[in-house]
Amino acid sequence: MTFNDIFKSSFLENVTSVSILDMVLALALAFGIGLFMFFVYKKTYQGVMYSSSFGVTLIALTMITTVVILAVTSNVVLSLGMVGALSIVRFRTAIKEPLDIAFLFWAIAEGIVLAAGMIPLAIIGGVVIGLILLVFVNKKSSYNPYIVVLQCDGHESERRAAQYLDTQTRRCVVKSKSAQKGAVELNLEIRLKDGNTDFINTLSEMEGVRSAVLVSYNGDYMG
């Protein structure tokens, strides 16, 4: 093989299959949309520990997907090899929040659509999805469930406390009950009538009530 053979290689011909302008434009748009997804993720996060690295991952994933699809669309042979290479990739990181899966698919979809040249679809679709997430994920409701952890001296104080909760809440259901000699502990799921939680102060001052704790949770529930 001579130097002339090297310069005549089809590998060098593939360098110009995607223009520099297309590369720069696609990556710039991918970066911009990735930043928008980062902003939406930060505003809609409802977990316990916020991870900024996941937001950066969304930006990187959008740009990486754009690069891969640009390469695939420029060479049919490369597309077959890429499918084989990606089929052996295994991800071990656990997804703790169900909404995080939606953000990952969103980032991948934006990268694919951008690299395919459907720029209006990528921009308009990204903005619409982001606005929908901002509206519905951040929507607060007084009907969200709360847990009241109640400690009482006995049956009579337990009955009075339960009756009081029935009058102050929209719904009150006993989830668990632990009874010992001279002590009763209740876990009750309640739904507030409004955002006012002053009733828990009155409940804690009732005769026979040792303590009353109100806890908000956003786990799965029925009803």
Biotite code that builds the C-alpha atoms (Angstrom):
import biotite.structure as struc

atoms = struc.array([
    struc.Atom([0.000, 0.000, 0.000], chain_id="A", res_id=1, res_name="MET", atom_name="CA", element="C"),
    struc.Atom([1.360, 3.392, -1.023], chain_id="A", res_id=2, res_name="THR", atom_name="CA", element="C"),
    struc.Atom([0.543, 6.910, 0.149], chain_id="A", res_id=3, res_name="PHE", atom_name="CA", element="C"),
    struc.Atom([-1.597, 7.349, -2.955], chain_id="A", res_id=4, res_name="ASN", atom_name="CA", element="C"),
    struc.Atom([-3.706, 4.366, -1.900], chain_id="A", res_id=5, res_name="ASP", atom_name="CA", element="C"),
    struc.Atom([-4.193, 5.889, 1.524], chain_id="A", res_id=6, res_name="ILE", atom_name="CA", element="C"),
    struc.Atom([-5.413, 9.209, 0.136], chain_id="A", res_id=7, res_name="PHE", atom_name="CA", element="C"),
    struc.Atom([-7.766, 7.364, -2.224], chain_id="A", res_id=8, res_name="LYS", atom_name="CA", element="C"),
    struc.Atom([-9.316, 5.447, 0.668], chain_id="A", res_id=9, res_name="SER", atom_name="CA", element="C"),
    struc.Atom([-13.099, 5.615, 1.007], chain_id="A", res_id=10, res_name="SER", atom_name="CA", element="C"),
    struc.Atom([-12.571, 6.373, 4.687], chain_id="A", res_id=11, res_name="PHE", atom_name="CA", element="C"),
    struc.Atom([-11.355, 9.881, 3.815], chain_id="A", res_id=12, res_name="LEU", atom_name="CA", element="C"),
    struc.Atom([-14.315, 10.362, 1.511], chain_id="A", res_id=13, res_name="GLU", atom_name="CA", element="C"),
    struc.Atom([-16.670, 9.869, 4.462], chain_id="A", res_id=14, res_name="ASN", atom_name="CA", element="C"),
    struc.Atom([-15.134, 12.877, 6.218], chain_id="A", res_id=15, res_name="VAL", atom_name="CA", element="C"),
    struc.Atom([-17.001, 15.242, 3.917], chain_id="A", res_id=16, res_name="THR", atom_name="CA", element="C"),
    struc.Atom([-20.281, 13.289, 3.979], chain_id="A", res_id=17, res_name="SER", atom_name="CA", element="C"),
    struc.Atom([-21.583, 15.635, 6.708], chain_id="A", res_id=18, res_name="VAL", atom_name="CA", element="C"),
    struc.Atom([-20.722, 19.286, 6.257], chain_id="A", res_id=19, res_name="SER", atom_name="CA", element="C"),
    struc.Atom([-19.125, 21.333, 9.029], chain_id="A", res_id=20, res_name="ILE", atom_name="CA", element="C"),
    struc.Atom([-22.102, 23.689, 9.037], chain_id="A", res_id=21, res_name="LEU", atom_name="CA", element="C"),
    struc.Atom([-24.522, 20.804, 9.608], chain_id="A", res_id=22, res_name="ASP", atom_name="CA", element="C"),
    struc.Atom([-22.396, 19.506, 12.461], chain_id="A", res_id=23, res_name="MET", atom_name="CA", element="C"),
    struc.Atom([-22.137, 22.865, 14.190], chain_id="A", res_id=24, res_name="VAL", atom_name="CA", element="C"),
    struc.Atom([-25.828, 23.666, 13.745], chain_id="A", res_id=25, res_name="LEU", atom_name="CA", element="C"),
    struc.Atom([-26.984, 20.262, 14.993], chain_id="A", res_id=26, res_name="ALA", atom_name="CA", element="C"),
    struc.Atom([-24.709, 20.302, 18.039], chain_id="A", res_id=27, res_name="LEU", atom_name="CA", element="C"),
    struc.Atom([-25.615, 23.893, 18.909], chain_id="A", res_id=28, res_name="ALA", atom_name="CA", element="C"),
    struc.Atom([-29.319, 23.095, 18.782], chain_id="A", res_id=29, res_name="LEU", atom_name="CA", element="C"),
    struc.Atom([-28.760, 19.891, 20.757], chain_id="A", res_id=30, res_name="ALA", atom_name="CA", element="C"),
    struc.Atom([-26.918, 21.876, 23.428], chain_id="A", res_id=31, res_name="PHE", atom_name="CA", element="C"),
    struc.Atom([-29.691, 24.477, 23.591], chain_id="A", res_id=32, res_name="GLY", atom_name="CA", element="C"),
    struc.Atom([-32.461, 21.890, 23.874], chain_id="A", res_id=33, res_name="ILE", atom_name="CA", element="C"),
    struc.Atom([-30.388, 19.982, 26.434], chain_id="A", res_id=34, res_name="GLY", atom_name="CA", element="C"),
    struc.Atom([-30.126, 23.124, 28.555], chain_id="A", res_id=35, res_name="LEU", atom_name="CA", element="C"),
    struc.Atom([-33.894, 23.553, 28.331], chain_id="A", res_id=36, res_name="PHE", atom_name="CA", element="C"),
    struc.Atom([-34.380, 19.952, 29.507], chain_id="A", res_id=37, res_name="MET", atom_name="CA", element="C"),
    struc.Atom([-31.924, 20.614, 32.345], chain_id="A", res_id=38, res_name="PHE", atom_name="CA", element="C"),
    struc.Atom([-34.021, 23.626, 33.401], chain_id="A", res_id=39, res_name="PHE", atom_name="CA", element="C"),
    struc.Atom([-37.279, 21.640, 33.247], chain_id="A", res_id=40, res_name="VAL", atom_name="CA", element="C"),
    struc.Atom([-35.735, 18.771, 35.215], chain_id="A", res_id=41, res_name="TYR", atom_name="CA", element="C"),
    struc.Atom([-34.506, 21.157, 37.920], chain_id="A", res_id=42, res_name="LYS", atom_name="CA", element="C"),
    struc.Atom([-37.917, 22.815, 38.226], chain_id="A", res_id=43, res_name="LYS", atom_name="CA", element="C"),
    struc.Atom([-39.926, 19.579, 38.272], chain_id="A", res_id=44, res_name="THR", atom_name="CA", element="C"),
    struc.Atom([-37.684, 17.440, 40.502], chain_id="A", res_id=45, res_name="TYR", atom_name="CA", element="C"),
    struc.Atom([-39.631, 16.061, 43.468], chain_id="A", res_id=46, res_name="GLN", atom_name="CA", element="C"),
    struc.Atom([-37.235, 13.498, 44.897], chain_id="A", res_id=47, res_name="GLY", atom_name="CA", element="C"),
    struc.Atom([-35.281, 13.655, 48.141], chain_id="A", res_id=48, res_name="VAL", atom_name="CA", element="C"),
    struc.Atom([-31.740, 14.281, 46.878], chain_id="A", res_id=49, res_name="MET", atom_name="CA", element="C"),
    struc.Atom([-31.378, 16.467, 43.778], chain_id="A", res_id=50, res_name="TYR", atom_name="CA", element="C"),
    struc.Atom([-28.592, 15.332, 41.446], chain_id="A", res_id=51, res_name="SER", atom_name="CA", element="C"),
    struc.Atom([-27.140, 18.020, 39.187], chain_id="A", res_id=52, res_name="SER", atom_name="CA", element="C"),
    struc.Atom([-25.101, 15.360, 37.400], chain_id="A", res_id=53, res_name="SER", atom_name="CA", element="C"),
    struc.Atom([-28.288, 13.858, 35.984], chain_id="A", res_id=54, res_name="PHE", atom_name="CA", element="C"),
    struc.Atom([-29.191, 17.240, 34.485], chain_id="A", res_id=55, res_name="GLY", atom_name="CA", element="C"),
    struc.Atom([-25.758, 17.447, 32.864], chain_id="A", res_id=56, res_name="VAL", atom_name="CA", element="C"),
    struc.Atom([-26.302, 13.897, 31.612], chain_id="A", res_id=57, res_name="THR", atom_name="CA", element="C"),
    struc.Atom([-29.411, 15.061, 29.765], chain_id="A", res_id=58, res_name="LEU", atom_name="CA", element="C"),
    struc.Atom([-27.369, 17.679, 27.892], chain_id="A", res_id=59, res_name="ILE", atom_name="CA", element="C"),
    struc.Atom([-24.600, 15.206, 27.079], chain_id="A", res_id=60, res_name="ALA", atom_name="CA", element="C"),
    struc.Atom([-27.053, 12.490, 26.040], chain_id="A", res_id=61, res_name="LEU", atom_name="CA", element="C"),
    struc.Atom([-28.824, 14.824, 23.618], chain_id="A", res_id=62, res_name="THR", atom_name="CA", element="C"),
    struc.Atom([-25.555, 15.853, 21.968], chain_id="A", res_id=63, res_name="MET", atom_name="CA", element="C"),
    struc.Atom([-24.157, 12.321, 21.883], chain_id="A", res_id=64, res_name="ILE", atom_name="CA", element="C"),
    struc.Atom([-27.324, 10.972, 20.270], chain_id="A", res_id=65, res_name="THR", atom_name="CA", element="C"),
    struc.Atom([-27.151, 13.763, 17.683], chain_id="A", res_id=66, res_name="THR", atom_name="CA", element="C"),
    struc.Atom([-23.555, 12.847, 16.814], chain_id="A", res_id=67, res_name="VAL", atom_name="CA", element="C"),
    struc.Atom([-24.394, 9.138, 16.506], chain_id="A", res_id=68, res_name="VAL", atom_name="CA", element="C"),
    struc.Atom([-27.438, 9.683, 14.295], chain_id="A", res_id=69, res_name="ILE", atom_name="CA", element="C"),
    struc.Atom([-25.520, 12.117, 12.072], chain_id="A", res_id=70, res_name="LEU", atom_name="CA", element="C"),
    struc.Atom([-22.929, 9.410, 11.509], chain_id="A", res_id=71, res_name="ALA", atom_name="CA", element="C"),
    struc.Atom([-25.539, 6.729, 10.896], chain_id="A", res_id=72, res_name="VAL", atom_name="CA", element="C"),
    struc.Atom([-27.532, 8.756, 8.378], chain_id="A", res_id=73, res_name="THR", atom_name="CA", element="C"),
    struc.Atom([-24.391, 9.471, 6.345], chain_id="A", res_id=74, res_name="SER", atom_name="CA", element="C"),
    struc.Atom([-23.329, 5.835, 5.921], chain_id="A", res_id=75, res_name="ASN", atom_name="CA", element="C"),
    struc.Atom([-25.550, 2.755, 5.653], chain_id="A", res_id=76, res_name="VAL", atom_name="CA", element="C"),
    struc.Atom([-22.711, 0.358, 6.476], chain_id="A", res_id=77, res_name="VAL", atom_name="CA", element="C"),
    struc.Atom([-21.858, 2.377, 9.579], chain_id="A", res_id=78, res_name="LEU", atom_name="CA", element="C"),
    struc.Atom([-25.482, 2.221, 10.707], chain_id="A", res_id=79, res_name="SER", atom_name="CA", element="C"),
    struc.Atom([-25.391, -1.593, 10.722], chain_id="A", res_id=80, res_name="LEU", atom_name="CA", element="C"),
    struc.Atom([-22.157, -1.599, 12.700], chain_id="A", res_id=81, res_name="GLY", atom_name="CA", element="C"),
    struc.Atom([-23.558, 0.936, 15.143], chain_id="A", res_id=82, res_name="MET", atom_name="CA", element="C"),
    struc.Atom([-26.587, -1.249, 15.841], chain_id="A", res_id=83, res_name="VAL", atom_name="CA", element="C"),
    struc.Atom([-24.288, -4.154, 16.633], chain_id="A", res_id=84, res_name="GLY", atom_name="CA", element="C"),
    struc.Atom([-22.046, -2.048, 18.858], chain_id="A", res_id=85, res_name="ALA", atom_name="CA", element="C"),
    struc.Atom([-24.897, -0.521, 20.845], chain_id="A", res_id=86, res_name="LEU", atom_name="CA", element="C"),
    struc.Atom([-26.588, -3.899, 21.319], chain_id="A", res_id=87, res_name="SER", atom_name="CA", element="C"),
    struc.Atom([-23.801, -5.006, 23.694], chain_id="A", res_id=88, res_name="ILE", atom_name="CA", element="C"),
    struc.Atom([-24.061, -1.913, 25.916], chain_id="A", res_id=89, res_name="VAL", atom_name="CA", element="C"),
    struc.Atom([-25.526, -2.562, 29.360], chain_id="A", res_id=90, res_name="ARG", atom_name="CA", element="C"),
    struc.Atom([-26.502, 0.171, 31.817], chain_id="A", res_id=91, res_name="PHE", atom_name="CA", element="C"),
    struc.Atom([-26.206, -0.683, 35.513], chain_id="A", res_id=92, res_name="ARG", atom_name="CA", element="C"),
    struc.Atom([-27.307, 2.609, 37.062], chain_id="A", res_id=93, res_name="THR", atom_name="CA", element="C"),
    struc.Atom([-30.654, 2.291, 38.820], chain_id="A", res_id=94, res_name="ALA", atom_name="CA", element="C"),
    struc.Atom([-33.371, 4.823, 37.959], chain_id="A", res_id=95, res_name="ILE", atom_name="CA", element="C"),
    struc.Atom([-34.867, 5.919, 41.273], chain_id="A", res_id=96, res_name="LYS", atom_name="CA", element="C"),
    struc.Atom([-37.582, 8.252, 39.977], chain_id="A", res_id=97, res_name="GLU", atom_name="CA", element="C"),
    struc.Atom([-40.058, 7.108, 37.272], chain_id="A", res_id=98, res_name="PRO", atom_name="CA", element="C"),
    struc.Atom([-40.011, 10.592, 35.755], chain_id="A", res_id=99, res_name="LEU", atom_name="CA", element="C"),
    struc.Atom([-36.260, 10.298, 35.142], chain_id="A", res_id=100, res_name="ASP", atom_name="CA", element="C"),
    struc.Atom([-36.988, 7.633, 32.511], chain_id="A", res_id=101, res_name="ILE", atom_name="CA", element="C"),
    struc.Atom([-39.156, 10.115, 30.633], chain_id="A", res_id=102, res_name="ALA", atom_name="CA", element="C"),
    struc.Atom([-36.320, 12.673, 30.649], chain_id="A", res_id=103, res_name="PHE", atom_name="CA", element="C"),
    struc.Atom([-33.852, 10.102, 29.312], chain_id="A", res_id=104, res_name="LEU", atom_name="CA", element="C"),
    struc.Atom([-36.154, 9.122, 26.445], chain_id="A", res_id=105, res_name="PHE", atom_name="CA", element="C"),
    struc.Atom([-36.843, 12.809, 25.810], chain_id="A", res_id=106, res_name="TRP", atom_name="CA", element="C"),
    struc.Atom([-33.122, 13.523, 25.457], chain_id="A", res_id=107, res_name="ALA", atom_name="CA", element="C"),
    struc.Atom([-32.597, 10.566, 23.110], chain_id="A", res_id=108, res_name="ILE", atom_name="CA", element="C"),
    struc.Atom([-35.630, 11.475, 20.993], chain_id="A", res_id=109, res_name="ALA", atom_name="CA", element="C"),
    struc.Atom([-34.490, 15.097, 20.656], chain_id="A", res_id=110, res_name="GLU", atom_name="CA", element="C"),
    struc.Atom([-31.049, 13.971, 19.490], chain_id="A", res_id=111, res_name="GLY", atom_name="CA", element="C"),
    struc.Atom([-32.557, 11.622, 16.884], chain_id="A", res_id=112, res_name="ILE", atom_name="CA", element="C"),
    struc.Atom([-35.006, 14.194, 15.542], chain_id="A", res_id=113, res_name="VAL", atom_name="CA", element="C"),
    struc.Atom([-32.343, 16.918, 15.351], chain_id="A", res_id=114, res_name="LEU", atom_name="CA", element="C"),
    struc.Atom([-29.864, 14.693, 13.506], chain_id="A", res_id=115, res_name="ALA", atom_name="CA", element="C"),
    struc.Atom([-32.609, 13.666, 11.096], chain_id="A", res_id=116, res_name="ALA", atom_name="CA", element="C"),
    struc.Atom([-32.982, 17.321, 10.079], chain_id="A", res_id=117, res_name="GLY", atom_name="CA", element="C"),
    struc.Atom([-36.449, 17.817, 11.582], chain_id="A", res_id=118, res_name="MET", atom_name="CA", element="C"),
    struc.Atom([-35.465, 20.995, 13.406], chain_id="A", res_id=119, res_name="ILE", atom_name="CA", element="C"),
    struc.Atom([-38.974, 22.527, 13.754], chain_id="A", res_id=120, res_name="PRO", atom_name="CA", element="C"),
    struc.Atom([-40.285, 19.252, 15.196], chain_id="A", res_id=121, res_name="LEU", atom_name="CA", element="C"),
    struc.Atom([-37.380, 19.089, 17.654], chain_id="A", res_id=122, res_name="ALA", atom_name="CA", element="C"),
    struc.Atom([-37.820, 22.671, 18.859], chain_id="A", res_id=123, res_name="ILE", atom_name="CA", element="C"),
    struc.Atom([-41.629, 22.815, 18.967], chain_id="A", res_id=124, res_name="ILE", atom_name="CA", element="C"),
    struc.Atom([-41.941, 19.299, 20.389], chain_id="A", res_id=125, res_name="GLY", atom_name="CA", element="C"),
    struc.Atom([-39.315, 20.018, 23.047], chain_id="A", res_id=126, res_name="GLY", atom_name="CA", element="C"),
    struc.Atom([-41.005, 23.243, 24.145], chain_id="A", res_id=127, res_name="VAL", atom_name="CA", element="C"),
    struc.Atom([-44.459, 21.627, 24.299], chain_id="A", res_id=128, res_name="VAL", atom_name="CA", element="C"),
    struc.Atom([-43.204, 18.639, 26.309], chain_id="A", res_id=129, res_name="ILE", atom_name="CA", element="C"),
    struc.Atom([-41.310, 20.927, 28.684], chain_id="A", res_id=130, res_name="GLY", atom_name="CA", element="C"),
    struc.Atom([-44.336, 23.147, 29.308], chain_id="A", res_id=131, res_name="LEU", atom_name="CA", element="C"),
    struc.Atom([-46.564, 20.133, 29.931], chain_id="A", res_id=132, res_name="ILE", atom_name="CA", element="C"),
    struc.Atom([-44.104, 18.786, 32.485], chain_id="A", res_id=133, res_name="LEU", atom_name="CA", element="C"),
    struc.Atom([-43.798, 22.168, 34.197], chain_id="A", res_id=134, res_name="LEU", atom_name="CA", element="C"),
    struc.Atom([-47.583, 22.505, 34.494], chain_id="A", res_id=135, res_name="VAL", atom_name="CA", element="C"),
    struc.Atom([-48.561, 19.002, 35.583], chain_id="A", res_id=136, res_name="PHE", atom_name="CA", element="C"),
    struc.Atom([-45.570, 17.902, 37.670], chain_id="A", res_id=137, res_name="VAL", atom_name="CA", element="C"),
    struc.Atom([-45.516, 21.116, 39.718], chain_id="A", res_id=138, res_name="ASN", atom_name="CA", element="C"),
    struc.Atom([-49.287, 21.144, 40.200], chain_id="A", res_id=139, res_name="LYS", atom_name="CA", element="C"),
    struc.Atom([-50.010, 21.211, 43.919], chain_id="A", res_id=140, res_name="LYS", atom_name="CA", element="C"),
    struc.Atom([-53.252, 19.905, 45.369], chain_id="A", res_id=141, res_name="SER", atom_name="CA", element="C"),
    struc.Atom([-54.689, 19.996, 48.864], chain_id="A", res_id=142, res_name="SER", atom_name="CA", element="C"),
    struc.Atom([-55.995, 16.480, 48.168], chain_id="A", res_id=143, res_name="TYR", atom_name="CA", element="C"),
    struc.Atom([-52.486, 15.025, 48.328], chain_id="A", res_id=144, res_name="ASN", atom_name="CA", element="C"),
    struc.Atom([-52.217, 12.339, 51.018], chain_id="A", res_id=145, res_name="PRO", atom_name="CA", element="C"),
    struc.Atom([-50.668, 12.972, 54.401], chain_id="A", res_id=146, res_name="TYR", atom_name="CA", element="C"),
    struc.Atom([-49.812, 10.610, 57.226], chain_id="A", res_id=147, res_name="ILE", atom_name="CA", element="C"),
    struc.Atom([-50.658, 11.473, 60.839], chain_id="A", res_id=148, res_name="VAL", atom_name="CA", element="C"),
    struc.Atom([-48.604, 9.606, 63.435], chain_id="A", res_id=149, res_name="VAL", atom_name="CA", element="C"),
    struc.Atom([-50.638, 9.723, 66.627], chain_id="A", res_id=150, res_name="LEU", atom_name="CA", element="C"),
    struc.Atom([-49.654, 8.518, 70.104], chain_id="A", res_id=151, res_name="GLN", atom_name="CA", element="C"),
    struc.Atom([-52.413, 8.277, 72.715], chain_id="A", res_id=152, res_name="CYS", atom_name="CA", element="C"),
    struc.Atom([-52.780, 7.056, 76.295], chain_id="A", res_id=153, res_name="ASP", atom_name="CA", element="C"),
    struc.Atom([-55.668, 4.688, 75.635], chain_id="A", res_id=154, res_name="GLY", atom_name="CA", element="C"),
    struc.Atom([-58.848, 3.862, 73.774], chain_id="A", res_id=155, res_name="HIS", atom_name="CA", element="C"),
    struc.Atom([-60.845, 6.888, 74.916], chain_id="A", res_id=156, res_name="GLU", atom_name="CA", element="C"),
    struc.Atom([-58.249, 9.457, 73.838], chain_id="A", res_id=157, res_name="SER", atom_name="CA", element="C"),
    struc.Atom([-57.815, 7.544, 70.563], chain_id="A", res_id=158, res_name="GLU", atom_name="CA", element="C"),
    struc.Atom([-61.566, 7.773, 69.887], chain_id="A", res_id=159, res_name="ARG", atom_name="CA", element="C"),
    struc.Atom([-61.681, 11.523, 70.572], chain_id="A", res_id=160, res_name="ARG", atom_name="CA", element="C"),
    struc.Atom([-58.661, 12.179, 68.375], chain_id="A", res_id=161, res_name="ALA", atom_name="CA", element="C"),
    struc.Atom([-60.139, 10.128, 65.512], chain_id="A", res_id=162, res_name="ALA", atom_name="CA", element="C"),
    struc.Atom([-63.450, 11.960, 65.743], chain_id="A", res_id=163, res_name="GLN", atom_name="CA", element="C"),
    struc.Atom([-61.670, 15.309, 65.667], chain_id="A", res_id=164, res_name="TYR", atom_name="CA", element="C"),
    struc.Atom([-59.676, 14.304, 62.584], chain_id="A", res_id=165, res_name="LEU", atom_name="CA", element="C"),
    struc.Atom([-62.883, 13.249, 60.833], chain_id="A", res_id=166, res_name="ASP", atom_name="CA", element="C"),
    struc.Atom([-64.292, 16.753, 61.285], chain_id="A", res_id=167, res_name="THR", atom_name="CA", element="C"),
    struc.Atom([-61.097, 18.520, 60.174], chain_id="A", res_id=168, res_name="GLN", atom_name="CA", element="C"),
    struc.Atom([-60.155, 16.455, 57.108], chain_id="A", res_id=169, res_name="THR", atom_name="CA", element="C"),
    struc.Atom([-61.767, 15.342, 53.882], chain_id="A", res_id=170, res_name="ARG", atom_name="CA", element="C"),
    struc.Atom([-60.839, 11.723, 54.466], chain_id="A", res_id=171, res_name="ARG", atom_name="CA", element="C"),
    struc.Atom([-59.268, 9.801, 57.336], chain_id="A", res_id=172, res_name="CYS", atom_name="CA", element="C"),
    struc.Atom([-58.271, 6.124, 57.094], chain_id="A", res_id=173, res_name="VAL", atom_name="CA", element="C"),
    struc.Atom([-56.331, 4.037, 59.624], chain_id="A", res_id=174, res_name="VAL", atom_name="CA", element="C"),
    struc.Atom([-53.283, 2.469, 57.972], chain_id="A", res_id=175, res_name="LYS", atom_name="CA", element="C"),
    struc.Atom([-51.718, 0.793, 61.002], chain_id="A", res_id=176, res_name="SER", atom_name="CA", element="C"),
    struc.Atom([-52.253, 0.551, 64.738], chain_id="A", res_id=177, res_name="LYS", atom_name="CA", element="C"),
    struc.Atom([-49.870, -0.514, 67.476], chain_id="A", res_id=178, res_name="SER", atom_name="CA", element="C"),
    struc.Atom([-51.196, -1.022, 71.008], chain_id="A", res_id=179, res_name="ALA", atom_name="CA", element="C"),
    struc.Atom([-49.296, -1.557, 74.235], chain_id="A", res_id=180, res_name="GLN", atom_name="CA", element="C"),
    struc.Atom([-50.322, -1.313, 77.860], chain_id="A", res_id=181, res_name="LYS", atom_name="CA", element="C"),
    struc.Atom([-51.205, 2.325, 78.418], chain_id="A", res_id=182, res_name="GLY", atom_name="CA", element="C"),
    struc.Atom([-50.146, 3.428, 74.937], chain_id="A", res_id=183, res_name="ALA", atom_name="CA", element="C"),
    struc.Atom([-51.640, 3.351, 71.438], chain_id="A", res_id=184, res_name="VAL", atom_name="CA", element="C"),
    struc.Atom([-49.875, 4.455, 68.252], chain_id="A", res_id=185, res_name="GLU", atom_name="CA", element="C"),
    struc.Atom([-51.847, 5.120, 65.056], chain_id="A", res_id=186, res_name="LEU", atom_name="CA", element="C"),
    struc.Atom([-50.792, 5.831, 61.484], chain_id="A", res_id=187, res_name="ASN", atom_name="CA", element="C"),
    struc.Atom([-53.645, 7.478, 59.625], chain_id="A", res_id=188, res_name="LEU", atom_name="CA", element="C"),
    struc.Atom([-53.819, 8.591, 56.003], chain_id="A", res_id=189, res_name="GLU", atom_name="CA", element="C"),
    struc.Atom([-55.717, 11.858, 55.623], chain_id="A", res_id=190, res_name="ILE", atom_name="CA", element="C"),
    struc.Atom([-56.703, 14.244, 52.829], chain_id="A", res_id=191, res_name="ARG", atom_name="CA", element="C"),
    struc.Atom([-56.858, 17.911, 53.732], chain_id="A", res_id=192, res_name="LEU", atom_name="CA", element="C"),
    struc.Atom([-59.863, 20.088, 53.032], chain_id="A", res_id=193, res_name="LYS", atom_name="CA", element="C"),
    struc.Atom([-57.496, 22.961, 52.243], chain_id="A", res_id=194, res_name="ASP", atom_name="CA", element="C"),
    struc.Atom([-53.860, 23.813, 52.818], chain_id="A", res_id=195, res_name="GLY", atom_name="CA", element="C"),
    struc.Atom([-54.357, 24.653, 56.511], chain_id="A", res_id=196, res_name="ASN", atom_name="CA", element="C"),
    struc.Atom([-52.571, 22.318, 58.937], chain_id="A", res_id=197, res_name="THR", atom_name="CA", element="C"),
    struc.Atom([-53.296, 24.155, 62.203], chain_id="A", res_id=198, res_name="ASP", atom_name="CA", element="C"),
    struc.Atom([-55.562, 21.311, 63.314], chain_id="A", res_id=199, res_name="PHE", atom_name="CA", element="C"),
    struc.Atom([-52.482, 19.223, 64.141], chain_id="A", res_id=200, res_name="ILE", atom_name="CA", element="C"),
    struc.Atom([-51.561, 21.761, 66.843], chain_id="A", res_id=201, res_name="ASN", atom_name="CA", element="C"),
    struc.Atom([-54.976, 21.435, 68.465], chain_id="A", res_id=202, res_name="THR", atom_name="CA", element="C"),
    struc.Atom([-54.798, 17.667, 68.168], chain_id="A", res_id=203, res_name="LEU", atom_name="CA", element="C"),
    struc.Atom([-51.464, 17.507, 70.012], chain_id="A", res_id=204, res_name="SER", atom_name="CA", element="C"),
    struc.Atom([-52.929, 19.530, 72.914], chain_id="A", res_id=205, res_name="GLU", atom_name="CA", element="C"),
    struc.Atom([-55.941, 17.263, 73.431], chain_id="A", res_id=206, res_name="MET", atom_name="CA", element="C"),
    struc.Atom([-56.156, 15.347, 76.696], chain_id="A", res_id=207, res_name="GLU", atom_name="CA", element="C"),
    struc.Atom([-54.643, 11.901, 76.423], chain_id="A", res_id=208, res_name="GLY", atom_name="CA", element="C"),
    struc.Atom([-52.690, 12.669, 73.226], chain_id="A", res_id=209, res_name="VAL", atom_name="CA", element="C"),
    struc.Atom([-48.948, 12.392, 73.765], chain_id="A", res_id=210, res_name="ARG", atom_name="CA", element="C"),
    struc.Atom([-47.831, 13.536, 70.324], chain_id="A", res_id=211, res_name="SER", atom_name="CA", element="C"),
    struc.Atom([-49.194, 14.162, 66.830], chain_id="A", res_id=212, res_name="ALA", atom_name="CA", element="C"),
    struc.Atom([-46.954, 14.295, 63.765], chain_id="A", res_id=213, res_name="VAL", atom_name="CA", element="C"),
    struc.Atom([-48.063, 15.247, 60.242], chain_id="A", res_id=214, res_name="LEU", atom_name="CA", element="C"),
    struc.Atom([-45.978, 13.831, 57.389], chain_id="A", res_id=215, res_name="VAL", atom_name="CA", element="C"),
    struc.Atom([-46.415, 14.480, 53.677], chain_id="A", res_id=216, res_name="SER", atom_name="CA", element="C"),
    struc.Atom([-45.629, 11.675, 51.254], chain_id="A", res_id=217, res_name="TYR", atom_name="CA", element="C"),
    struc.Atom([-45.980, 11.166, 47.517], chain_id="A", res_id=218, res_name="ASN", atom_name="CA", element="C"),
    struc.Atom([-45.850, 7.397, 47.256], chain_id="A", res_id=219, res_name="GLY", atom_name="CA", element="C"),
    struc.Atom([-48.304, 5.197, 45.377], chain_id="A", res_id=220, res_name="ASP", atom_name="CA", element="C"),
    struc.Atom([-51.758, 4.995, 46.853], chain_id="A", res_id=221, res_name="TYR", atom_name="CA", element="C"),
    struc.Atom([-55.277, 3.956, 45.901], chain_id="A", res_id=222, res_name="MET", atom_name="CA", element="C"),
    struc.Atom([-58.441, 5.982, 46.052], chain_id="A", res_id=223, res_name="GLY", atom_name="CA", element="C"),
])
